């Protein structure tokens, strides 16, 4: 009888932990969207993006499908970081970064790196503003890496392509949906 009670208690405890974790899951969409006269082209962030060249304009599209805290950091090659967004997104709220304008791919070849952190709970160590350099930049990147390493890659559901009409600026766009965890860290690398 004690064995059955013990097994029941373990199953009950496990179920409550799984249930509690599922309550903090977030669902959100993201895409890198190239703006062109002929329309938009969207890219997944899973692989380095190579479809952009010098002079191309693009934006980062994020849509929360559940309330989330979102942090978007541009990591520069000169050991500086720009905090592009830091705040809460409500369900169905859309964020276009950098706002009404677009980023432009600079001349020459190189790498552009963004780090997007989306979480059900605020991340106090990421609550920063503006441009960071030196030790502040290093501390921010280290904190993002600590968060990333703490996530279970096994539990991470793959992103799903989702067609969306009138998505970013009035035309059809494919966005990539992420769901199933409490926190995500996405690295966007653009090779140009």
C-alpha positions in Angstrom: 0.0 0.0 0.0 2.8 2.4 0.8 4.4 1.7 -2.6 1.1 2.6 -4.4 0.8 5.8 -2.3 4.4 6.8 -3.1 3.9 6.1 -6.8 0.7 8.2 -6.8 2.5 11.1 -5.0 5.3 11.0 -7.5 2.9 11.0 -10.4 0.9 13.8 -8.8 4.0 15.9 -8.2 5.3 15.3 -11.8 1.9 16.3 -13.2 1.7 19.5 -11.2 5.3 20.5 -12.3 4.4 19.8 -16.0 1.1 21.7 -15.6 2.8 24.6 -14.0 5.5 24.8 -16.7 2.8 24.6 -19.4 1.1 27.7 -17.9 4.2 29.8 -18.6 4.6 28.8 -22.2 4.8 31.6 -24.8 3.7 31.6 -28.4 5.1 34.2 -30.8 5.9 34.7 -34.4 9.1 36.2 -35.9 10.5 36.9 -39.3 13.2 38.9 -41.0 11.4 40.8 -43.7 13.1 42.2 -46.8 11.4 45.2 -48.2 11.4 45.6 -52.0 9.3 47.4 -54.6 8.0 44.1 -55.8 6.8 43.1 -52.3 8.3 41.5 -49.3 10.4 38.4 -48.8 10.7 36.8 -45.4 13.5 34.7 -44.0 13.7 32.2 -41.1 16.3 33.0 -38.5 17.3 29.3 -38.1 20.2 29.6 -40.6 22.5 32.5 -41.4 20.6 34.8 -43.7 22.4 35.1 -47.0 19.5 36.5 -49.2 20.3 40.2 -48.4 22.9 42.3 -50.2 24.3 45.8 -49.9 21.5 48.4 -50.0 18.7 46.0 -49.2 16.2 47.2 -46.6 14.7 44.9 -44.0 13.0 44.8 -40.6 12.4 42.4 -37.8 8.8 41.4 -37.3 7.7 40.0 -34.0 4.1 39.2 -33.0 3.2 38.0 -29.5 0.4 35.5 -29.4 0.5 35.4 -25.7 1.7 38.1 -23.3 5.5 38.1 -23.3 8.6 40.2 -22.3 10.8 40.8 -25.3 14.4 42.0 -25.6 16.0 42.7 -29.0 19.8 43.4 -29.0 21.9 44.3 -32.0 25.4 43.0 -31.4 28.1 45.0 -33.3 31.5 43.8 -34.4 33.2 46.6 -32.4 32.2 45.1 -29.0 29.2 47.3 -28.6 25.5 46.5 -28.4 22.4 48.5 -29.2 19.2 47.7 -27.2 16.5 48.0 -29.9 13.6 46.9 -27.8 13.1 46.1 -24.2 9.5 45.7 -22.9 6.3 43.8 -22.6 4.2 42.8 -25.6 0.5 41.9 -25.1 -1.3 39.1 -26.9 -1.7 39.9 -30.6 0.6 42.9 -30.4 3.0 43.4 -33.4 6.4 44.9 -33.1 8.4 46.1 -36.2 12.0 46.8 -35.5 13.2 49.5 -36.2 9.8 51.0 -36.2 8.5 52.9 -39.2 11.9 52.8 -41.0 14.0 49.9 -42.1 17.5 48.7 -41.5 19.7 48.9 -44.6 22.5 46.4 -45.4 25.8 48.4 -45.5 28.2 48.3 -48.4 30.8 45.5 -48.4 30.8 42.1 -46.8 30.2 41.3 -43.2 28.0 40.0 -40.5 25.0 41.6 -38.7 23.9 39.8 -35.5 20.7 40.3 -33.5 19.7 38.5 -30.3 16.0 38.2 -29.6 14.9 37.0 -26.1 11.2 36.3 -25.5 10.0 35.2 -22.1 6.9 34.8 -20.0 8.7 36.5 -17.1 10.8 39.6 -17.1 14.6 39.2 -17.2 16.0 41.9 -14.8 19.6 41.5 -16.1 18.4 42.4 -19.6 16.5 45.5 -18.5 18.9 48.0 -20.1 18.6 50.9 -22.6 20.6 52.5 -25.3 24.1 51.6 -26.6 26.4 49.5 -24.4 30.2 49.1 -24.8 33.1 47.5 -23.0 32.2 45.8 -19.7 28.5 46.6 -20.0 28.4 45.0 -23.5 30.3 41.9 -22.2 27.9 41.6 -19.2 24.9 41.8 -21.5 26.1 39.2 -24.0 27.2 36.9 -21.1 23.8 37.1 -19.5 22.1 36.2 -22.9 24.5 33.2 -23.2 23.7 32.1 -19.6 20.0 32.2 -20.4 20.5 30.4 -23.7 22.6 27.6 -22.1 19.9 27.1 -19.4 17.3 26.3 -22.0 16.6 22.7 -22.9 17.1 22.3 -26.7 15.3 18.9 -26.5 12.1 20.6 -25.3 12.3 23.3 -27.9 9.6 22.8 -30.4 10.7 23.6 -34.0 9.5 26.9 -35.5 6.6 26.5 -37.9 6.2 28.6 -41.1 2.8 30.3 -40.9 1.4 32.3 -43.9 -0.1 35.6 -42.8 -2.0 37.9 -45.1 -1.3 41.6 -44.7 1.3 40.8 -42.2 3.9 43.5 -42.0 3.2 46.4 -44.3 0.1 45.3 -46.2 1.4 42.2 -48.2 1.5 38.5 -47.6 4.4 37.4 -45.4 5.5 34.0 -44.1 6.3 34.3 -40.4 7.9 31.6 -38.2 6.0 30.6 -35.1 7.7 29.5 -31.9 5.8 28.0 -28.9 6.2 25.5 -26.1 8.8 27.0 -23.7 8.8 29.8 -21.1 11.9 31.5 -22.6 13.4 31.6 -26.1 16.8 33.0 -27.2 17.0 33.4 -31.0 20.2 34.4 -32.7 19.8 36.2 -36.1 22.9 36.3 -38.3 22.8 38.1 -41.6 25.8 37.5 -43.9 26.2 40.1 -46.6 
